[in-house]
Amino acid sequence: MKKELYAKLDQWIDAHFDEQVKFLQSVIQVPTDTPPGNNTPHALHTAKLLKAYDMQAEPHEVPESVVHAAGLESITNLIVKRQYGSGGKTLALNAHGDVVPPGDGWTYPPYAGEIHDGRIYGRAAAVSKCDFSTYVFAVRALEALGVPLAGRIEMQFTYDEEFGGELGPGWLLKNNLTKPDLAIAAGFSYQIITAHNGCLQFEVTVNGKMGHAAVPTSGVDALQAAVKIMNALYALNETYKKITSTVPGINHPYLNIGLIQGGTNTNVIPGKVVMKLDRRMIPEEDPETVEQDIRTAIDQVWKSIPGITVETRRILLARALKPLPGSDALVGALQQHAETLFGEKVPACGTPLYADARLYCEAGIPVVLYGAGPRTVEESHAKQPDERLELEDLRRATKVVARTCLDMMAA
């Protein structure tokens, strides 16, 4: 009986796949560059598309003052509740609509959703507007079966993953707008992700004294001090290579300095330098210990340089995702159906990336990352020019999610 239902789900998805692709093109075509992060228009556009499927999206607008304090312009998160029979569990399906700006170097327009050689191109084609369509059409296929179901599915479309997720899933959970028993969040690839790295980000401000370049003693060079601090931080990467994770797919910690700003002009001794660093933490590490070690490494350098002061401010702490009791059923169902539909064993593993899915984990909700995606993140060109997704991967992933939803919601 179950096999027959799975086959009907597959048939429905095949019959509506052209419609699904058009839906995906439509959600790609509304830009959501973050920064600046003006994402409410995309949420309203998505809600309008869903209404055509008789799906009512609850808009949850994050207050303007809170959004602006986070450095963004507007956020409206959506929850689509599909209530079935009594009993059963509540399963959340979450994907994020905010994206990094497309940048230069695209072969095809980043916000057109053009299709070439069986691939759809565009920013968020692979991460993660694709899973707006994956989850919507999986749920539509499930409901088209007309069989008794129990529990509830909540599709949650949020808009703060690029800035950490606190105003996306974090906002919904913190304000008791949702409390699912299980969650599937948008994936990075066709793999089933059960763990990911944590991330600690700092802003480090190095203060010296401006002076004339012709009279070096008139100033205190903040840039030279910053270089010494950076060298000390980069040296930590050699020690991090000796700290390895037991989670397949995750190797060792890493520190990256991704942004540096400072100075006034070429003939002025730099009086101030600001840099931002990113420290990836494996699941086995303690974030508080990691943070203190970095602060100590910075302090040991600048306190030995006369005239220099340093301010170190944490700007993000994203804790690692770890498997929670209760996630086994989700993982098992996803693996079983993925193996059937992809014709190969699909691994359950970790990823060195981090995502806002961790916020479900922090709230005690078992969560697995899975959705439409390629074999590797590199293959998808995520956060690069020409981000793309194989349409057949989209089709198969939608079937995997639909079958899994049936397993979880069966009366």
BAKOL-355190 format. One line per 4 residues: number of its first residue (from 0); their letters; for each residue x, y, z of C-alpha. Coordinates in Angstrom, 2 decimals, decimal comma, always signed. Layout:
// BAKOL-355190
NUM = A = X/Y/Z  ...
This chain:
// BAKOL-355190
0 = MKKE = +0,00/+0,00/+0,00  +2,78/+2,43/+0,92  +4,59/+1,72/-2,37  +1,44/+2,59/-4,29
4 = LYAK = +1,16/+5,90/-2,40  +4,80/+6,71/-3,05  +4,21/+6,06/-6,75  +1,21/+8,41/-6,74
8 = LDQW = +3,26/+11,13/-5,08  +5,94/+10,73/-7,75  +3,34/+10,86/-10,52  +1,76/+14,03/-9,15
12 = IDAH = +5,15/+15,76/-8,92  +6,02/+14,72/-12,47  +2,68/+16,01/-13,75  +3,15/+19,38/-12,03
16 = FDEQ = +6,89/+19,78/-12,50  +6,66/+22,49/-15,17  +4,46/+24,45/-12,77  +7,01/+23,92/-10,00
20 = VKFL = +9,82/+25,27/-12,17  +7,76/+28,37/-12,99  +7,15/+28,87/-9,25  +10,89/+28,64/-8,62
24 = QSVI = +11,63/+31,11/-11,41  +9,15/+33,54/-9,87  +10,72/+33,44/-6,39  +14,21/+33,84/-7,90
28 = QVPT = +13,11/+36,89/-9,92  +12,43/+39,04/-6,84  +15,87/+40,12/-5,49  +16,68/+39,65/-1,82
32 = DTPP = +20,25/+40,92/-1,59  +21,37/+40,88/+2,02  +22,85/+43,38/+2,68  +20,97/+45,66/+2,35
36 = GNNT = +18,30/+43,16/+3,39  +14,99/+44,63/+2,19  +13,24/+41,25/+2,20  +9,60/+41,97/+3,01
40 = PHAL = +8,70/+42,46/-0,70  +9,83/+38,91/-1,44  +7,77/+37,52/+1,45  +4,65/+39,32/+0,19
44 = HTAK = +5,31/+38,03/-3,33  +5,66/+34,47/-2,02  +2,46/+34,78/+0,03  +0,61/+35,86/-3,12
48 = LLKA = +1,92/+32,85/-5,04  +0,87/+30,51/-2,24  -2,63/+31,95/-2,12  -3,17/+30,65/-5,65
52 = YDMQ = -2,66/+27,14/-4,20  -5,17/+27,79/-1,41  -2,31/+28,09/+1,07  -2,63/+30,92/+3,56
56 = AEPH = +0,72/+32,32/+4,67  +0,80/+33,99/+8,08  +3,07/+37,06/+7,84  +5,20/+37,74/+10,92
60 = EVPE = +6,87/+41,11/+10,50  +9,92/+41,74/+12,65  +9,71/+45,25/+14,18  +11,54/+47,90/+12,17
64 = SVVH = +13,69/+48,98/+15,11  +14,92/+45,42/+15,67  +15,67/+44,91/+11,97  +17,55/+48,21/+11,67
68 = AAGL = +19,58/+47,42/+14,79  +20,73/+44,25/+13,01  +21,86/+46,27/+10,00  +18,99/+45,22/+7,72
72 = ESIT = +16,02/+47,03/+6,17  +12,93/+44,79/+6,46  +12,03/+41,21/+7,38  +8,67/+39,48/+7,21
76 = NLIV = +8,81/+35,76/+7,94  +6,06/+33,44/+6,71  +4,42/+30,39/+8,32  +2,06/+28,22/+6,29
80 = KRQY = +0,17/+25,83/+8,60  -1,38/+22,70/+7,13  -3,39/+20,94/+9,83  -4,40/+17,32/+9,28
84 = GSGG = -6,05/+14,79/+11,61  -5,80/+14,79/+15,40  -2,68/+13,49/+17,09  +0,58/+13,13/+15,26
88 = KTLA = +3,56/+15,45/+15,25  +4,23/+18,91/+13,89  +6,89/+18,90/+11,19  +8,49/+22,20/+10,14
92 = LNAH = +9,91/+22,67/+6,64  +12,18/+25,72/+6,62  +13,94/+27,53/+3,77  +15,47/+31,00/+3,74
96 = GDVV = +14,90/+33,64/+1,07  +17,70/+36,10/+1,83  +20,87/+35,83/-0,27  +24,30/+37,40/-0,63
100 = PPGD = +24,47/+39,99/-3,43  +25,23/+38,37/-6,81  +28,41/+40,30/-7,61  +30,01/+40,32/-11,06
104 = GWTY = +30,99/+37,63/-13,55  +27,64/+36,04/-14,36  +27,07/+34,33/-17,69  +23,29/+34,59/-17,24
108 = PPYA = +21,31/+37,25/-15,35  +21,32/+36,49/-11,59  +17,64/+37,34/-11,15  +16,06/+35,86/-14,26
112 = GEIH = +15,84/+32,15/-13,42  +16,90/+31,21/-16,94  +17,13/+27,54/-17,91  +20,06/+26,24/-19,97
116 = DGRI = +20,99/+22,60/-20,62  +18,69/+21,25/-17,92  +19,89/+23,68/-15,23  +18,20/+26,71/-13,70
120 = YGRA = +20,52/+29,67/-13,09  +20,14/+32,48/-10,59  +21,03/+33,67/-7,13  +19,39/+31,27/-4,64
124 = AAVS = +18,66/+28,69/-7,33  +20,57/+26,18/-5,19  +20,52/+27,83/-1,73  +17,71/+28,07/-0,87
128 = KCDF = +14,81/+29,48/-2,85  +14,86/+26,13/-4,63  +13,48/+24,65/-1,43  +10,60/+27,09/-1,35
132 = STYV = +9,45/+25,10/-4,36  +10,64/+21,72/-3,02  +8,59/+22,04/+0,16  +5,50/+23,67/-1,38
136 = FAVR = +5,14/+21,07/-4,13  +5,97/+18,16/-1,79  +3,12/+19,28/+0,50  +0,77/+19,81/-2,42
140 = ALEA = +1,54/+16,30/-3,67  +0,94/+14,87/-0,19  -2,44/+16,55/+0,12  -3,45/+15,49/-3,39
144 = LGVP = -3,32/+11,83/-2,25  -6,54/+12,31/-0,28  -5,52/+9,77/+2,37  -5,98/+10,17/+6,15
148 = LAGR = -3,12/+12,12/+7,74  -2,31/+13,09/+11,32  -0,46/+16,06/+12,76  +0,60/+19,27/+11,08
152 = IEMQ = +3,13/+20,53/+8,57  +4,38/+24,09/+8,91  +6,23/+25,57/+5,97  +8,42/+28,35/+7,34
156 = FTYD = +9,99/+30,80/+4,91  +12,41/+33,09/+6,71  +14,79/+35,92/+5,78  +17,82/+36,19/+8,06
160 = EEFG = +20,12/+33,23/+7,34  +22,92/+35,35/+5,89  +23,07/+37,43/+9,10  +22,81/+34,46/+11,47
164 = GELG = +19,12/+33,55/+11,62  +18,21/+35,27/+14,89  +15,51/+37,30/+13,13  +14,42/+34,34/+11,00
168 = PGWL = +13,77/+30,98/+12,71  +15,22/+32,48/+15,89  +12,50/+35,14/+15,95  +9,71/+32,63/+15,33
172 = LKNN = +10,95/+30,29/+18,07  +11,80/+32,99/+20,62  +8,35/+34,57/+20,29  +6,52/+31,21/+20,51
176 = LTKP = +5,12/+31,60/+17,01  +6,08/+27,99/+16,30  +7,07/+24,94/+18,30  +7,46/+21,95/+15,98
180 = DLAI = +8,41/+18,45/+17,08  +10,73/+17,89/+14,10  +12,21/+20,04/+11,36  +13,70/+19,69/+7,90
184 = AAGF = +15,71/+22,72/+6,83  +17,03/+23,64/+3,39  +20,18/+21,76/+2,46  +23,38/+22,66/+0,67
188 = SYQI = +23,62/+19,49/-1,41  +21,84/+16,21/-2,03  +23,41/+14,82/+1,15  +21,47/+14,57/+4,41
192 = ITAH = +23,15/+16,91/+6,88  +22,88/+16,00/+10,56  +25,65/+18,23/+11,96  +27,50/+21,39/+11,04
196 = NGCL = +30,23/+23,64/+12,33  +29,66/+26,51/+14,67  +30,83/+30,01/+13,82  +32,24/+32,80/+15,95
200 = QFEV = +32,73/+36,23/+14,38  +34,55/+39,24/+15,84  +35,05/+42,86/+14,96  +38,52/+43,96/+16,06
204 = TVNG = +39,23/+47,71/+16,18  +42,91/+48,68/+16,43  +43,43/+52,26/+17,62  +46,68/+54,16/+17,15
208 = KMGH = +47,28/+57,83/+16,36  +47,12/+59,60/+13,01  +50,27/+61,43/+11,98  +52,08/+62,86/+8,95
212 = AAVP = +53,93/+60,22/+6,92  +56,89/+62,58/+6,61  +57,25/+62,60/+10,40  +56,73/+58,96/+11,49
216 = TSGV = +57,15/+59,81/+15,18  +54,08/+62,06/+14,99  +51,77/+59,06/+14,93  +51,26/+55,50/+16,15
220 = DALQ = +50,68/+53,14/+13,20  +47,49/+51,14/+13,75  +48,04/+49,18/+10,55  +51,42/+47,84/+11,60
224 = AAVK = +49,86/+46,73/+14,88  +46,97/+45,14/+12,98  +49,44/+43,21/+10,81  +51,09/+41,76/+13,92
228 = IMNA = +47,69/+40,78/+15,31  +46,71/+39,16/+12,00  +49,95/+37,18/+11,87  +49,31/+35,88/+15,39
232 = LYAL = +45,76/+34,89/+14,46  +46,77/+33,19/+11,22  +49,43/+31,24/+13,12  +46,61/+29,66/+15,14
236 = NETY = +45,47/+27,81/+11,99  +48,53/+25,58/+12,23  +47,49/+24,47/+15,72  +43,87/+24,03/+14,58
240 = KKIT = +44,93/+21,39/+12,06  +45,74/+19,12/+14,99  +42,14/+19,38/+16,32  +39,99/+16,99/+14,28
244 = STVP = +36,31/+16,16/+14,40  +34,81/+12,68/+14,61  +31,87/+13,80/+12,42  +32,16/+12,62/+8,78
248 = GINH = +32,29/+15,64/+6,48  +33,85/+17,95/+9,09  +37,62/+18,16/+9,43  +39,22/+20,78/+11,70
252 = PYLN = +38,66/+24,38/+12,93  +39,72/+27,33/+10,82  +40,13/+31,09/+11,27  +39,66/+33,58/+8,43
256 = IGLI = +40,07/+37,36/+8,37  +37,56/+38,38/+5,74  +37,39/+42,16/+5,94  +39,84/+44,95/+6,80
260 = QGGT = +39,29/+48,71/+6,65  +41,44/+51,59/+7,83  +43,65/+54,54/+7,16  +42,88/+58,01/+5,83
264 = NTNV = +45,24/+58,62/+2,92  +48,52/+57,43/+1,46  +50,47/+60,20/+3,20  +48,87/+59,71/+6,62
268 = IPGK = +49,98/+57,23/+9,28  +46,90/+55,03/+9,89  +45,27/+55,87/+13,19  +42,55/+53,23/+13,08
272 = VVMK = +42,06/+49,83/+11,49  +38,95/+47,65/+11,74  +38,99/+43,99/+10,78  +36,41/+41,23/+10,95
276 = LDRR = +37,29/+37,61/+11,52  +35,42/+34,34/+11,25  +36,33/+31,30/+13,38  +34,70/+27,98/+12,40
280 = MIPE = +34,21/+25,62/+15,33  +33,83/+21,85/+15,05  +30,91/+20,34/+17,03  +33,27/+19,03/+19,73
284 = EDPE = +34,57/+22,51/+20,65  +33,30/+24,73/+23,47  +32,46/+28,22/+22,09  +33,29/+30,03/+25,33
288 = TVEQ = +36,78/+28,49/+25,43  +37,35/+29,29/+21,75  +36,31/+32,91/+22,27  +38,58/+33,38/+25,27
292 = DIRT = +41,56/+31,86/+23,43  +41,15/+34,30/+20,53  +40,79/+37,29/+22,84  +43,93/+36,19/+24,68
296 = AIDQ = +45,91/+35,86/+21,43  +44,87/+39,38/+20,40  +45,61/+40,90/+23,81  +49,07/+39,36/+23,98
300 = VWKS = +50,06/+41,24/+20,82  +48,63/+44,73/+21,26  +49,49/+45,09/+24,93  +53,17/+44,85/+23,97
304 = IPGI = +52,93/+47,78/+21,48  +53,16/+51,27/+23,05  +50,36/+53,65/+22,08  +48,03/+50,96/+20,73
308 = TVET = +44,64/+49,99/+22,15  +42,27/+47,34/+20,83  +38,54/+46,78/+21,18  +37,26/+43,27/+20,41
312 = RRIL = +33,52/+42,85/+19,89  +31,72/+39,61/+19,22  +29,26/+40,07/+16,35  +28,03/+36,48/+15,93
316 = LARA = +27,97/+33,25/+17,87  +26,38/+30,44/+15,88  +26,60/+27,20/+17,81  +27,28/+23,93/+16,04
320 = LKPL = +24,42/+21,70/+14,93  +24,41/+18,29/+16,62  +22,02/+15,35/+16,18  +19,29/+15,23/+18,84
324 = PGSD = +17,29/+12,20/+20,01  +14,30/+11,84/+17,72  +16,04/+12,76/+14,49  +16,64/+9,11/+13,55
328 = ALVG = +13,18/+8,68/+12,00  +13,70/+11,68/+9,72  +17,19/+10,60/+8,72  +16,07/+7,03/+8,05
332 = ALQQ = +13,11/+8,08/+5,89  +15,15/+10,60/+3,90  +17,95/+8,10/+3,29  +15,59/+5,33/+2,23
336 = HAET = +13,76/+7,49/-0,31  +16,86/+9,28/-1,55  +18,56/+5,95/-2,25  +15,51/+4,76/-4,19
340 = LFGE = +15,12/+7,93/-6,23  +18,77/+8,81/-6,82  +19,82/+5,20/-7,38  +22,71/+5,41/-4,93
344 = KVPA = +23,34/+5,52/-1,21  +22,95/+9,09/+0,05  +25,15/+9,76/+3,08  +24,08/+11,32/+6,36
348 = CGTP = +27,02/+13,47/+7,41  +28,22/+16,83/+8,64  +29,25/+19,98/+6,78  +31,85/+22,64/+7,59
352 = LYAD = +29,26/+25,34/+6,78  +26,80/+26,66/+9,33  +23,13/+27,49/+8,96  +20,16/+28,86/+10,84
356 = ARLY = +18,91/+25,26/+11,25  +21,03/+25,22/+14,42  +18,41/+27,43/+16,08  +15,89/+24,57/+16,01
360 = CEAG = +18,55/+22,38/+17,62  +19,20/+25,00/+20,31  +15,45/+24,98/+21,05  +15,58/+21,19/+21,53
364 = IPVV = +13,94/+20,37/+18,18  +15,56/+17,55/+16,14  +16,46/+18,98/+12,73  +17,98/+17,60/+9,54
368 = LYGA = +19,12/+19,61/+6,52  +17,80/+18,27/+3,24  +16,48/+19,72/+0,02  +17,28/+20,20/-3,64
372 = GPRT = +20,99/+20,43/-4,26  +24,01/+19,13/-6,17  +26,63/+16,62/-5,07  +28,83/+19,36/-3,60
376 = VEES = +28,51/+23,02/-2,65  +31,25/+23,85/-5,18  +29,17/+22,29/-7,95  +26,25/+24,59/-7,14
380 = HAKQ = +28,34/+27,80/-7,35  +26,54/+28,96/-4,20  +27,71/+32,48/-3,26  +29,52/+32,61/-6,62
384 = PDER = +28,58/+33,78/-10,12  +26,36/+31,40/-12,10  +24,71/+29,67/-9,15  +22,76/+26,81/-10,65
388 = LELE = +20,69/+23,69/-9,96  +20,05/+20,59/-12,03  +16,29/+20,44/-12,60  +16,31/+16,64/-12,26
392 = DLRR = +17,84/+17,04/-8,79  +15,00/+19,41/-7,94  +12,44/+16,87/-9,16  +13,96/+13,96/-7,22
396 = ATKV = +14,49/+15,93/-4,01  +10,83/+17,03/-4,10  +9,78/+13,39/-4,31  +12,08/+12,47/-1,41
400 = VART = +10,57/+15,21/+0,77  +7,00/+14,29/-0,23  +7,56/+10,61/+0,61  +9,16/+11,55/+3,93
404 = CLDM = +6,25/+13,82/+4,80  +3,88/+10,93/+4,13  +5,90/+8,71/+6,47  +5,81/+11,37/+9,22
408 = MAA = +2,14/+12,35/+8,77  +0,54/+8,97/+8,06  -2,49/+8,45/+10,29
